[in-house]
Amino acid sequence: MLESKISPLRLWLFLLAAFGAVLWLFKPVLMPFLAGLTIAYFLEPVVSLLERRRIPRWAGALMVLSGFIFVVVAIGLLILPLLKTQGGALLDSLPTYVNDLREKYLPWAQDWLGRFSPDDVEKIRSAAAQSTGDIVGWITHAIKELLSGSFALIDAVALSILTPVTAFHVLRDWRKLTDVVDRLIPRRHYTTIREQMGVINGTLSGFVRGQAMVCLVLGFIYSTGLALNGLKYGATVGIVAGVLTIIPYVGTVFGWAMSVILACVQFSGDWVRIGSVIAVFLVGHFFEAYILTPKLVGNRVGLHPIWVLFALIAGLKLMGFLGVLIAVPTAAVVGVLLRFAMRQYRESALYNK
């Protein structure tokens, strides 16, 4: 009776709208649960491997999650003091660095622009000064908002307690949860939906796990290379650039721009030292483009960098940090469904008429 009154398309659209409304309504409290779900999804293959070795799933989940927490805490204890000390100092001194850079290199630029009239040169100088000041101010404000505003909205106690608890229960009950989802799939379209869910899972696992490894390796390359070059704040810039690599192009561009600014001020006139700083990012980009991404992420993921970038920006704009967390999964689902819809269209009578 219900099927005769409500078409399948309307039903799915209603469920999608209801899901979006729930996310929007409960977004202030969803962060720990979604973070736990993300961690569980990331660690699930290891728990399944232990289960196949005849280790009870609850014990495997406890072992893997405990190891993950230990590694995260250890890395945090090593990196967070450095980021706190250098990051704050860097943000405070960045406007001064930009002013020093402008004072040192603007005369050279003006000599090079001597072909223009004095009025044009003055206009270019004023525009450049205003633009760089606005850009630096915007970047500084955005980073401070991310480090203070977003995380200030999150209850640290709830995040530290609910996230591992959620991750443990999801890992322990993974089979039961997937069986529940499996039983809810309409039998008429079971094969097609299961096939597309498998594609979505392959896309997500390939991108999330692979990109996480890419960020880790690039963060090590950038921070180590800049520190060995003697660049002040180089370790912090390298770590942040590695983390931002999760967003296509942003990590490399941010790290390169910040490092060049710092190098030009610190190594003024020493083009060998400045060139060595630039070489660090050239080496990192080479590893990312020709070794890390093909090996760890692969071409099967099917998530175009521009599509990921758009999803992350849209998620941040619409739902803040929570939107960033669900942006890539949403992009993967939408991408798979769009490709499926295009295949169906090309096989339809409408296309082949």
ZAMARGU-4260 file (C-alpha; in steps of 0.2 Angstrom, whole numbers, plus 5000, padded with zeros to 4 digits):
<rodrens>
0) 5000/5000/5000 | 5014/5012/5005 | 5024/5008/4989 | 5008/5012/4978 | 5007/5029/4986
5) 5025/5034/4987 | 5037/5032/4973 | 5054/5025/4977 | 5062/5041/4971 | 5052/5051/4982
10) 5055/5040/4997 | 5074/5041/4994 | 5074/5060/4993 | 5063/5061/5009 | 5076/5049/5018
15) 5090/5060/5011 | 5082/5076/5017 | 5078/5068/5034 | 5096/5063/5036 | 5103/5080/5031
20) 5090/5088/5044 | 5096/5077/5058 | 5115/5081/5054 | 5110/5100/5054 | 5100/5099/5070
25) 5112/5088/5080 | 5129/5095/5073 | 5134/5102/5090 | 5135/5085/5098 | 5139/5074/5083
30) 5158/5078/5082 | 5164/5064/5095 | 5153/5051/5087 | 5158/5055/5069 | 5176/5055/5074
35) 5174/5038/5083 | 5166/5031/5067 | 5180/5038/5056 | 5193/5030/5067 | 5184/5014/5067
40) 5182/5014/5048 | 5201/5017/5047 | 5206/5003/5059 | 5193/4990/5054 | 5204/4980/5042
45) 5217/4977/5055 | 5203/4971/5067 | 5196/4960/5054 | 5214/4953/5051 | 5216/4949/5069
50) 5198/4941/5069 | 5204/4929/5055 | 5219/4924/5066 | 5206/4918/5079 | 5207/4933/5090
55) 5190/4938/5097 | 5184/4953/5089 | 5182/4963/5106 | 5200/4959/5110 | 5206/4964/5093
60) 5196/4980/5094 | 5203/4984/5111 | 5221/4980/5106 | 5221/4990/5089 | 5212/5005/5097
65) 5224/5005/5112 | 5239/5005/5100 | 5231/5018/5089 | 5228/5029/5105 | 5246/5026/5111
70) 5253/5031/5094 | 5242/5047/5093 | 5246/5052/5111 | 5265/5049/5108 | 5265/5059/5092
75) 5255/5073/5101 | 5267/5074/5115 | 5282/5076/5103 | 5273/5088/5091 | 5261/5098/5100
80) 5273/5108/5111 | 5283/5112/5095 | 5267/5118/5086 | 5261/5128/5101 | 5278/5137/5103
85) 5283/5140/5085 | 5265/5141/5078 | 5260/5155/5090 | 5277/5164/5087 | 5275/5162/5069
90) 5257/5169/5068 | 5262/5184/5079 | 5278/5188/5068 | 5271/5185/5051 | 5265/5203/5048
95) 5282/5209/5053 | 5290/5196/5041 | 5279/5202/5027 | 5284/5220/5030 | 5303/5216/5031
100) 5301/5206/5014 | 5292/5221/5006 | 5305/5233/5012 | 5320/5222/5006 | 5313/5217/4989
105) 5301/5231/4984 | 5316/5243/4979 | 5322/5229/4968 | 5305/5226/4960 | 5303/5245/4958
110) 5320/5246/4948 | 5314/5231/4937 | 5297/5240/4934 | 5307/5256/4929 | 5300/5255/4912
115) 5283/5261/4919 | 5279/5278/4924 | 5281/5284/4943 | 5262/5284/4945 | 5260/5267/4939
120) 5274/5260/4950 | 5266/5269/4965 | 5249/5261/4961 | 5257/5244/4959 | 5266/5246/4976
125) 5251/5252/4985 | 5241/5238/4978 | 5254/5225/4982 | 5256/5231/5000 | 5237/5231/5003
130) 5235/5214/4995 | 5249/5206/5005 | 5242/5213/5021 | 5225/5208/5018 | 5230/5190/5013
135) 5241/5188/5028 | 5228/5195/5039 | 5215/5183/5032 | 5227/5168/5034 | 5231/5172/5051
140) 5213/5175/5056 | 5208/5158/5048 | 5222/5148/5057 | 5218/5156/5073 | 5199/5153/5071
145) 5203/5135/5066 | 5214/5132/5081 | 5204/5141/5094 | 5186/5144/5088 | 5182/5128/5080
150) 5190/5117/5094 | 5183/5129/5108 | 5165/5123/5102 | 5170/5105/5105 | 5169/5099/5123
155) 5187/5092/5125 | 5181/5080/5139 | 5167/5073/5128 | 5178/5071/5113 | 5192/5062/5123
160) 5180/5050/5131 | 5166/5048/5118 | 5177/5046/5103 | 5187/5031/5109 | 5171/5023/5117
165) 5162/5025/5100 | 5176/5018/5090 | 5178/5003/5101 | 5159/4999/5100 | 5159/5001/5081
170) 5174/4990/5079 | 5167/4977/5090 | 5150/4977/5083 | 5155/4980/5065 | 5148/4964/5058
175) 5131/4967/5067 | 5130/4985/5060 | 5134/4980/5042 | 5121/4965/5044 | 5108/4978/5049
180) 5112/4989/5034 | 5112/4974/5023 | 5094/4968/5029 | 5087/4986/5026 | 5092/4985/5007
185) 5077/4983/4996 | 5078/4965/4989 | 5073/4971/4972 | 5088/4981/4970 | 5099/4972/4982
190) 5113/4967/4969 | 5114/4984/4962 | 5115/4993/4978 | 5127/4981/4986 | 5138/4983/4970
195) 5138/5002/4972 | 5141/5001/4991 | 5157/4991/4987 | 5163/5004/4975 | 5160/5018/4988
200) 5169/5008/5001 | 5184/5005/4989 | 5184/5024/4985 | 5183/5029/5003 | 5196/5017/5009
205) 5208/5020/4995 | 5207/5039/4998 | 5206/5041/5017 | 5219/5028/5021 | 5231/5031/5007
210) 5230/5050/5008 | 5233/5049/5027 | 5250/5040/5023 | 5254/5053/5010 | 5251/5067/5023
215) 5262/5058/5036 | 5276/5055/5023 | 5276/5073/5016 | 5275/5080/5033 | 5291/5071/5038
220) 5299/5076/5022 | 5295/5095/5023 | 5298/5097/5042 | 5315/5088/5041 | 5321/5096/5025
225) 5316/5114/5031 | 5324/5110/5048 | 5340/5104/5041 | 5341/5120/5030 | 5341/5130/5046
230) 5324/5139/5042 | 5317/5147/5058 | 5299/5139/5061 | 5303/5127/5047 | 5298/5111/5057
235) 5281/5119/5061 | 5278/5125/5043 | 5283/5107/5036 | 5271/5098/5048 | 5256/5110/5044
240) 5260/5108/5026 | 5260/5089/5027 | 5243/5089/5037 | 5235/5101/5024 | 5240/5090/5010
245) 5224/5081/5013 | 5216/5096/5004 | 5223/5095/4986 | 5236/5108/4982 | 5233/5118/4998
250) 5247/5109/5008 | 5260/5112/4995 | 5255/5130/4990 | 5254/5135/5009 | 5271/5127/5013
255) 5280/5133/4998 | 5273/5151/5000 | 5277/5152/5019 | 5294/5144/5017 | 5299/5156/5003
260) 5293/5171/5014 | 5303/5165/5029 | 5318/5161/5018 | 5319/5177/5009 | 5318/5187/5026
265) 5330/5175/5035 | 5342/5172/5021 | 5341/5189/5013 | 5352/5188/4997 | 5358/5170/5000
270) 5350/5163/4985 | 5358/5146/4988 | 5349/5144/5004 | 5333/5151/4997 | 5334/5139/4983
275) 5337/5124/4994 | 5321/5128/5003 | 5312/5128/4987 | 5320/5112/4982 | 5313/5103/4998
280) 5295/5106/4991 | 5301/5101/4973 | 5307/5085/4980 | 5291/5083/4991 | 5280/5086/4975
285) 5290/5074/4965 | 5288/5060/4978 | 5269/5064/4980 | 5265/5065/4961 | 5276/5050/4955
290) 5278/5038/4970 | 5267/5041/4985 | 5250/5045/4977 | 5251/5031/4963 | 5257/5018/4976
295) 5246/5023/4991 | 5231/5031/4984 | 5231/5024/4966 | 5220/5029/4951 | 5206/5018/4956
300) 5200/5030/4969 | 5190/5041/4956 | 5190/5057/4967 | 5196/5071/4956 | 5207/5084/4967
305) 5195/5098/4962 | 5180/5088/4967 | 5188/5085/4984 | 5193/5103/4986 | 5176/5109/4982
310) 5168/5096/4994 | 5180/5102/5008 | 5176/5120/5006 | 5158/5118/5005 | 5158/5107/5020
315) 5168/5120/5030 | 5156/5134/5024 | 5140/5125/5028 | 5144/5115/5044 | 5161/5120/5050
320) 5174/5107/5056 | 5160/5094/5056 | 5157/5098/5038 | 5176/5095/5034 | 5175/5078/5043
325) 5160/5072/5032 | 5165/5081/5016 | 5176/5067/5008 | 5164/5053/5012 | 5149/5063/5005
330) 5160/5067/4989 | 5164/5049/4987 | 5146/5044/4988 | 5140/5058/4976 | 5154/5054/4964
335) 5149/5035/4964 | 5131/5038/4962 | 5134/5051/4948 | 5145/5039/4938 | 5132/5025/4940
340) 5118/5037/4934 | 5128/5042/4919 | 5131/5023/4915 | 5112/5020/4917 | 5109/5035/4905
345) 5121/5029/4892 | 5112/5012/4892 | 5094/5020/4891 | 5083/5022/4877 | 5084/5040/4879
350) 5102/5041/4875 | 5102/5027/4861 | 5087/5034/4851
</rodrens>
